């Protein structure tokens, strides 16, 4: 969630990563499977270097676009790992497109300078929150793959999702949901019980602002989804729809509220 503004190295890495993402996003068919995967891996590596350099900069910043950038990178990290287990997994063009868009947004809207804090736990709190975003985003990606593969099978369309079984995609989706739910729970608990330690004396009480309201609602939706899976065996379209609702609420919780503040209202926080 941290990206330096107007850094020559950051601009160079960001431009290179965005261009590398754009190649498989726009020309995946022309490149072929192996070449597209290699270019996507190069873009993912450049993206990681960009995030690493921004975190080590002297003027770290925080905002909705850097948060999206790290979230997309985490989803791509999951894809890179899974593509070694399932080489025929097909989502390269979509993920590459999201990667390019996320980097361009982060370069255009680098966020606001991070407030000075004496708490060494604040970076951990942020890391838990963005990791939860990444896990749920990966779950959404698997839900989309599962829905697409199911539709192709129903209409007997050629080239269903790379030979990856529907049950495997569904199992992976719920694993990401479970991991994200644990991380989101820890994030909410840390904010509720250690708000003053993390953010200062102005956060001594729980405040029902937009971020906490939407985040708490998303937590409830994800809890219902996991309970529905455990108690009633929810699966398929029903599970994916509930997942989309929870992910949409979570997106509104931080990214949406920060977008309104930073872009529409042009305020810092």
Order of alpha helices (4+ residues) and beta strands (2+ residues): alpha-alpha-beta-alpha-alpha-beta-alpha-alpha-alpha-alpha-alpha
